[in-house]
Amino acid sequence: MVTLELQTQDRDQFFNMDGMLEKACRDQGWRNGLLHVFVPHTTAGVTINENADPDVRADIIRVLDRLIPWTGPYEHAEGNTAAHVKASLMGSSVTVAVRDGKLHLGTWQSVFFCEFDGPRRRKVILCFLPDPGPTV
């Protein structure tokens, strides 16, 4: 298990993690298998989505803001209920195939850390399940 840290810059932000995940695979010698990415925060999440057009990320944030406004008739005393709801919708983990030390994603896909209560220093936990190879 490996813990990575990242610094987000905005209250709502999709942070492309592909480079840092592949670096972790190289550093750990993880070549072929499954990489499990877990976000241990209640106001942030992780998702896989399009990276070719940055407007997709902006559109997702805009839609989430329309569906879950920052202010509302919420009871949570900290005032960040919207961040909790958005994080729940995104989810706290994804699993990605790794082939030859690189993320084996679709043509347009990337892994994004989803910040909804930033800017903050955040952690991401990685677990790797190696491919056992051919069986007899």
C-alpha positions in Angstrom: 0.0 0.0 0.0 1.2 3.5 -0.9 -0.1 6.9 0.2 0.3 9.8 -2.2 -0.3 13.5 -1.3 -1.6 16.3 -3.5 -2.5 19.9 -3.1 -5.7 21.1 -4.7 -6.1 24.8 -5.8 -9.8 25.4 -6.0 -13.0 24.7 -4.0 -14.2 22.5 -6.9 -11.5 20.9 -9.0 -10.8 17.8 -11.1 -7.1 17.0 -10.7 -5.7 14.6 -13.4 -3.9 11.9 -11.5 -2.6 9.8 -14.5 1.1 10.9 -14.2 1.3 10.5 -10.4 -0.3 7.1 -10.6 2.1 5.9 -13.3 5.0 7.3 -11.4 3.9 5.3 -8.3 3.6 2.2 -10.4 7.2 2.7 -11.7 8.6 3.6 -8.2 7.0 0.4 -6.7 7.8 -1.9 -9.7 4.2 -2.5 -10.3 4.0 -3.8 -14.0 0.8 -5.8 -14.6 -2.3 -6.1 -12.5 -5.0 -3.9 -11.0 -4.4 -0.6 -9.3 -7.0 0.3 -6.7 -7.2 4.1 -6.0 -8.9 5.1 -2.7 -9.7 8.6 -1.5 -10.0 8.7 2.4 -11.9 12.0 2.5 -15.6 12.7 2.9 -15.5 15.9 0.8 -13.5 14.6 -2.2 -13.8 11.7 -4.5 -12.3 10.0 -7.6 -13.6 9.2 -11.0 -12.6 8.1 -14.5 -13.8 10.3 -17.3 -12.8 12.1 -20.4 -9.5 14.0 -20.6 -9.4 15.0 -24.2 -11.7 18.1 -23.8 -11.3 20.1 -20.5 -14.8 21.4 -21.1 -16.1 18.0 -19.9 -14.7 18.5 -16.5 -16.0 22.0 -16.3 -19.4 20.9 -17.4 -19.5 18.1 -14.7 -18.6 20.7 -12.0 -21.3 23.1 -13.4 -23.9 20.4 -13.4 -23.1 19.3 -9.9 -23.2 22.9 -8.7 -26.7 23.3 -10.2 -27.9 20.0 -8.7 -26.3 20.5 -5.3 -25.8 24.3 -4.6 -23.2 25.3 -2.1 -25.8 27.0 0.1 -29.2 25.5 0.8 -31.5 24.4 3.6 -28.7 22.1 5.0 -28.3 21.1 8.7 -24.6 20.1 8.7 -23.0 22.7 11.0 -19.7 23.0 9.0 -21.4 24.5 6.0 -20.0 22.0 3.5 -22.9 19.7 2.9 -22.7 20.2 -0.8 -19.1 18.9 -0.8 -20.2 15.7 1.1 -23.1 15.0 -1.3 -20.9 15.6 -4.4 -18.1 13.3 -3.0 -20.7 10.6 -2.4 -22.0 10.9 -6.0 -18.4 10.6 -7.4 -17.4 7.7 -5.1 -14.3 7.1 -3.0 -12.5 4.6 -5.2 -11.7 3.3 -8.7 -9.8 0.3 -10.0 -7.7 0.6 -13.1 -5.9 -2.1 -15.1 -2.1 -1.6 -15.4 -0.2 -3.1 -18.3 3.6 -2.7 -18.6 3.6 -0.2 -15.8 1.1 2.1 -17.5 -2.6 2.8 -16.8 -4.6 0.7 -19.3 -7.4 3.3 -19.9 -9.6 4.0 -22.8 -8.5 6.4 -25.5 -10.1 9.5 -23.9 -10.1 8.4 -20.2 -8.1 9.7 -17.3 -8.3 9.2 -13.5 -9.4 12.4 -11.7 -9.2 13.3 -8.0 -12.4 15.3 -7.4 -12.0 18.1 -4.9 -15.3 19.6 -3.6 -14.1 21.5 -0.5 -10.7 22.9 -1.4 -8.1 24.1 -1.6 -6.7 21.4 0.6 -3.8 19.0 1.1 -5.2 15.6 0.3 -4.2 11.9 0.4 -4.8 9.1 -2.0 -4.2 5.5 -1.0 -3.0 3.0 -3.7 -3.2 -0.8 -3.5 -1.9 -3.1 -6.2 -3.0 -6.6 -7.0 -0.4 -8.1 -9.4 -1.4 -10.3 -12.3 -0.6 -13.9 -11.2 0.4 -14.7 -14.8 -0.7 -17.8 -16.8 -2.1 -20.7 -14.9 -1.4 -24.3 -15.7 
